[in-house]
């Protein structure tokens, strides 16, 4: 096993500025040597980067101004330049970002690149990847009927070893049933046909999104009961089935979506219980406030 602690890629436009701050601060809190972060952004984000707190290198490129101030609903209604909608175009920017990182960063060829949506909040050090894997993907872990619609894997948390995988992903987006996300199934299928060990799936302790509580096969109460507290396990002190929780995927500043807001309250309550006795939890809670 090895840890891809060197190169991370993310993207953000103005509306995601608070999420991006948490993303970077959580990386700093739980990684002694924070990774190099490559960022695709718009001018709004670029103008404010000097105010961000990050202990590692942050390299940005302004290339998302065409999406500035547009909501997802608005982008879904507008035609894209390459795909059916502007939102689909926006989602594939993460693939162009990955290709840019592999072409720019010398370390990328050695350790691969991990892509994370800007609304990822780390609660532990970065996850490890098995030697021999060429891609690592995060299953949604949701009901079969929802997986059929949204895809088996989440497009906001993944790792790949080369630009070749990014090229495969972009190619498989043509005709994908749910934007770039469902295309990851095709990438995984092709790689498994070469060698089953080429594809690694992150455990449920990573990239725990709000959807896992509300769209899981089990009832939400059953999944909530799997969460616990154990400071000695490391990280922020939150556990899932006794294992250290690695990261959550949510918009902590959401004010309209009830499902997301309920999930946020659930997570924050754990941090509030831990904060008086566990410094990492206290620092993370402060970053969220």
N, C-alpha and C positions, 0 to 999 in steps of 0.2 A: 504494500500500500504506500502511496505517497500523497502529499498534500499540495494542491495547486495554489500555493500561497503567494505566487509571484505576480500573476497578471489577471486582473478582473476587468470586465467591460460592462458598461451600462449606458443608458441614454435617458435624457430628460428634457422637457420643455418647461416653460415658466410655471404652469399649474402644478408641476411635480417638485417644486423647489423645497418644500418642507420634507417630503419623502426622501429626497436626495440628501438632505442634511442628516437625517436619521441613518440612512444607509451608510454614509461615510463615517459618522461618529460611531456606529455600532461596529464597523470594521476595525476602527482604532481601539475601541474598548477591549475587544476579544482577541486581537492578534498582536503579539509583541512586536513583530515586524510587519506592519500593514502592507498589503500588496500594492503594486503599481495599478492605478485605476485609469483606464482609458474611457473617455466620455464623449459621446455625440450629444450636442446640445444646441439650443437656439441662442440668440443674442441676449435674451432676458437672463438666462442662466449664466452665460459667459460674463456678463457685466457684474454679477454678484459673487463669482467664485472666490474673489479675494476675501470675502467675509466668511467663508466656510472653514470649519475646523477639521483638518485631516493631517495625520502624522506621516502619511506616505506620499509618494509621488502621484500627482494628478495631472493627466495630459488630456486636453480637450480639443475638440474640433467643432466649429460652428457650421452646422450643415442641416439644421432642422427648422430654419426660419419659415419655411413654407407651411409648417404645421402649427406655428405659434397662434395662441389664443383660440384654437379650434378644439371643441370637445369631441369625444368619441362619436357621439350621435351625429354631430355635424359632419365629421369625416366619413362616416359610414354612408352618408347621403350624397357625398361628392364623388365624382368619377376620379379614379387614380390615373397616373401616367403609365403604369405598367400593369397594374391589376385592376380588378373591377371597381374597387373603391379606394379613396384616399387613405382610409384606415388600414386597408390591406397594404398599401404602399408603406405606410408608417410602420407597421409591424415588421416588414422586411428590412427596415433600416437597421435592425439589430444584426441581420446577416451581413449587411455591408460594413457595419461596425466591426464585426469579427474578422472579416477579410482585411480591413484596414489594420487592425491590430497585428495580425499575422504578418502582414507586409512591412510593418513598422518596428515592432518590438523584437529585439534579438532573443529575448528569453522565451518568446511564445513557442518557438519550434522545439524547445527543450521541455517545457512544462505544460504546454497547452494554454488555453484561455477559457476562463469561466465567465459566462454571461449571466447577469442578474438584472431583473427589472429594478428600477430605482425605489420601488416600494417594498423591497426586501429589508427586513430588520434582523440582523444577526444576533443570536443569543448565546453563541459559543464560537470557538475558533472555526475557521473554514473546514469543510469536510474533506475527508481523504478519498482518493480515487484508486482503485486496484491497478496494479501494474498489468499491462496488457490490454486495458480498455482504451478505446479510441474515442468513445463518446460516453458521457454520463447524463442520464435523463431523469426527470422527476415525475413519477406517475401522479395523476390527479387524485387517485384513490377515492373515486366517487361512484355513484350508481351506474350500472351498465348503460342505461338509457341516456344518461347525461354524458357519459364518456363517448357514446356514439355520436353525440352532437358536437362536443367541444374537443374531442381528441383524448387519447390515452395520456399524453404527456403535456406538462405545462411549459409553455414557451418562454417563461420568465425566469427559469433557473436551470442551467445546463452547463456542461463543460465539453470541449472538444479538443482533440489533439492536433488538428491541422486545418489549413484553409480548404483542403479537399472536402472535408466534411461540411463546411459552410457552403461550398459550391453545390454539393449534393442536396443540401437543405433548400437552397434557393431554387434549384431545378425542380424539386418535388413540390414546390408551392403551386405550380401550375395545375389547376384543377382540384386543389385541396378543398375539402368540404368546410373547414373552419379556419380561414386565414392561414398564417404560417404554422400554427400550432399543430393541426392534424397532420401536416406534412412530416412531422418528426416520426410518425409511425412508419412512414415509407423509408425514411433514413435508417431507422432501427431494423426494419425487416431486411433491407439489403445488406447491412453490416452483419447481422446474425447469420445470414446465409453464407457469408465468408468465414465467420468464426463467431460462435455464440458468446465468447468472452470479450468480443469487441464492444459489446453494449453493457454498461453498468447502470443499474437503477438506484437512485438515491433512496435511503430508508425514509420512513414516514416522519422521522425526527427533523428532516430537512424540508425547507420550503413549505411549512405548514400554513396553508391558506385558509381563509374563512370558509371556503367552499367545502372543506373536509368535514367541518362540523355539521353543516346544513344539507349537504348533498351526499353524505356517506350511505353505505348500505345499512349500517347500524343507526340507531336513533342518536340524536345529538347528545342526549344525556349519557349514553354509553360511552361515546367518544370523549366527552368532558371528564368522565370518571377516570380515564386513563392518564390525565394530567396530574402532576404532583410536584412536590418540592423536595429537593435534596441538594443542599449547598455543596457537599463534598464531591458531588459528581462533576462539578466545574461549571463553567459558563455563567449564565445568569441565575442558575440554581433551579430552573424549571425542568421537570422530567416528563417523559411520555413513555408509559409502560416501564418505568424505572430507568430509562435511558435519557441522556442529556439532550434537551431540545436544542437543535442547531440554529434554526432560523424560522421566522414567520413571514408570511407574504400577505400584506394588508395595507390599506390606506388608513393610517392612524388618524388622519384629519378629516375623514369622511363625515359629512353632516346630513346626508339625505338617505343613504342606503341603510335600512334597518339591520339587515343581516351582517353587513360589515361592521357597523357600529356595535352590535351585540358581541361580535367576536373580539373587537378591540377592548371592550370593557372586561371581557373574560380574561384576556392576556394581562391587561394592566393591573387587575386585582392580584394576580400572582406576584407581579413585580412590587406592588405596594406592600404585600406581606413580607417579601424578602428584603426590601430596601433597608430597614433598620438594622439588619444583621449581616447583610451581604453586600460589600462595596460594589461589585460589578452590576448587581441589580439596581443599586442606588444610582449609579452613573447612567445606566440605560434609561431608567425612569426619568431622570433629569433631562436627558436628551429628547425625550418625548414631550416634555412640558414646555 
